[in-house]
């Protein structure tokens, strides 16, 4: 198991695969604070729990267009 996953973080590549987005999009979202993550040296890691919460909110939003996702 990757040591980053043990601490609750995944790579931007893994996050992109989970969300069906590009790695570059994930990097931009983390840098803008729209996706929870950390930058360590030159590497960006995404908080797995925060990613899963965001994914759940967007599933709700897709089913109900009146639902407003909370990004915090």
C-alpha positions as CSV (number, residue, x, y, z in Angstrom):
1,X,0.0,0.0,0.0
2,X,1.2,3.5,-0.8
3,X,2.2,5.4,2.3
4,X,0.2,8.5,1.1
5,X,-3.0,6.4,1.0
6,X,-2.3,5.2,4.6
7,X,-2.4,8.8,5.7
8,X,-5.6,9.6,3.7
9,X,-4.1,11.3,0.7
10,X,-4.0,10.1,-3.0
11,X,-2.1,11.4,-6.0
12,X,-3.6,13.8,-8.5
13,X,-3.6,11.0,-11.0
14,X,-5.8,8.8,-8.8
15,X,-8.1,11.7,-8.0
16,X,-8.5,12.4,-11.7
17,X,-9.4,8.8,-12.4
18,X,-12.0,8.7,-9.6
19,X,-13.7,11.9,-10.7
20,X,-13.2,11.3,-14.5
21,X,-11.3,14.5,-14.9
22,X,-7.8,15.4,-16.1
23,X,-4.9,15.6,-13.7
24,X,-4.4,19.2,-14.7
25,X,-8.0,20.0,-13.6
26,X,-7.4,18.4,-10.3
27,X,-4.2,20.4,-9.7
28,X,-6.1,23.6,-10.5
29,X,-9.0,22.8,-8.2
30,X,-6.6,22.1,-5.3
31,X,-4.6,25.3,-6.0
32,X,-7.9,27.3,-6.0
33,X,-9.1,25.6,-2.8
34,X,-12.0,24.0,-4.4
35,X,-10.7,20.5,-3.7
36,X,-9.1,19.5,-0.4
37,X,-5.4,18.8,-0.8
38,X,-1.8,19.6,0.2
39,X,1.3,20.6,-1.6
40,X,4.5,19.0,-0.4
41,X,7.6,20.2,-2.2
42,X,6.6,19.9,-5.8
43,X,3.9,17.2,-5.3
44,X,0.2,17.8,-4.8
45,X,-1.8,15.2,-2.8
46,X,-5.6,15.1,-2.6
47,X,-7.4,14.4,0.6
48,X,-9.3,11.1,-0.1
49,X,-12.1,11.7,2.4
50,X,-12.8,15.2,1.1
51,X,-12.7,13.9,-2.5
52,X,-15.3,11.2,-1.6
53,X,-17.6,13.8,0.1
54,X,-17.3,16.0,-3.0
55,X,-18.1,13.1,-5.2
56,X,-21.3,12.3,-3.1
57,X,-22.5,15.9,-3.3
58,X,-22.1,16.0,-7.1
59,X,-24.0,12.7,-7.4
60,X,-26.9,14.4,-5.5
61,X,-26.6,17.5,-7.7
62,X,-26.8,15.4,-10.9
63,X,-30.1,13.8,-9.7
64,X,-31.6,17.1,-8.4
65,X,-30.7,20.3,-10.3
66,X,-32.1,22.4,-7.3
67,X,-29.4,20.9,-5.0
68,X,-26.5,23.2,-4.3
69,X,-23.2,21.4,-3.5
70,X,-21.4,22.8,-0.4
71,X,-17.7,23.2,-1.1
72,X,-16.0,23.6,2.2
